[in-house]
Amino acid sequence: MSNTPAGHSSLQRKLGPVDGQIIALEPTGGYEWTIWEALDAAGYDVRQVCAAHVRATGVLAKTDPIDARLIADFIAFRPTSGRKLPAKKLRYLNALSTKRRQLVELRKRLKCQIKQHDNDLMVALDVELLELLSRQIRGLEDAIQAQIMDDPQMKQHAKILQSIPGIGPVLCAALIGEMPELGTIVRAALEARGIDGGPLRTIDGVCTARSAAIKIAHGPGVLPTAKDVSVLLEKGM
């Protein structure tokens, strides 16, 4: 069936009553969002599960029926795993952050491309495009910060997160948008999301976080993990 309102209605009729059903979706680059929103609005318990966890079953074949069976078996085995539909404000924040990442990548490629030109017209065109991308990126960064500052909880989380050396506005927005559970759920639930003891990383590498480690009662020089940041937010430090 199609991923349209008519297709969503048809799927709901096939699924039947809401009670007792858990529906699991695998990330598909954003194509799952419309059906996720439709089923959530209809009252179904819908979870997005970690693809790596599903693949950990060891089945290597890749067809839609096999994928569907693997996902169904996984959620039946671990019915509390996966994440529920994020709030609309977080989905918007994620959309802004995603678009910014895309434009930053385009700008990076364009900067390399300019160096290869020996034609004045090509250089001028690329410089003009580079300026446009930079303006758009600044506009997105302003919108991201406005979105965070307009929400008291996100604003407080941002204040705490950015007190950690190595976590700036960009990584902060990604953590708030993509890991809203930080500071609100127990560590076992973080593990269910596949977020365990690994150190937080930025695009340029591991963030140095001596002061954050001290804040959360670790020894100096210990890198903070996603769990550590969750505890930091829980304590409101």
C-alpha positions, 0 to 999 in steps of 0.5 A: 500500500502507498505511503499516503493518507489513503494508504495509512487508512487502509493499513489501520483497517488491516491492523484492527483495534489499537489495544495490545499492539506494538508496531515497530518501524526501522529507520528508512531515511525519513520515509517512515515519519508520515506513517509513524505520525498517522499511526501515533495519532490513531493511538497505536503504540509505535516504536522506531527500533535500532537497525543495528539491534535488529541486524544483530540476529545474524540474518544477512538476507535483505528482502522486505518480507524478511526485514518485516519478520525480523523487526516483528520478532525483535519487538516481540522479544524486546517490547520496551525497546525503541523510541516513541514519536518525538514531540512536534517541537523536537521533530522541527528542531531535528529538521532544522539541524538536519538541513544545516548538516546538509548545507554544511556538507555542500559548502565544504564540497564547494570550497574544495571545488573552487580551488580546482577552477582556473576559470574566472566565471566558474570561480565567481559563480561558486563564490556567489553560491558559497555566500548563499550557503553561508547565509542560509546556514547562519539563518538555520543556526539562528532558527535552531537557537530560537527554537531552543530558547523558546522552550524552557526545558530545552533552554535549561538542557542547553545550558547544562549541556554547553557547560561541558567543554567540547559541547557547543551549540551544534552538538547541543542541538543534536543531543536535545533533538535526537536524544530527548530521553537524556535526563528523563529516563533511567540508565537501563532505558538508555541501554535499550536505545543502544546508548551505553558506555561509549564516549560522546563524540563530535564531528572532529573527534572525542570531546574533552570533558574533564570538568564534566567528568568531575561534575558527575563524580568521575575522576579527572580526565575521564570522558563523559558518556551518554549515560553521564550526560543523562545523569547530569541533566537529571541532577540539574547540575 
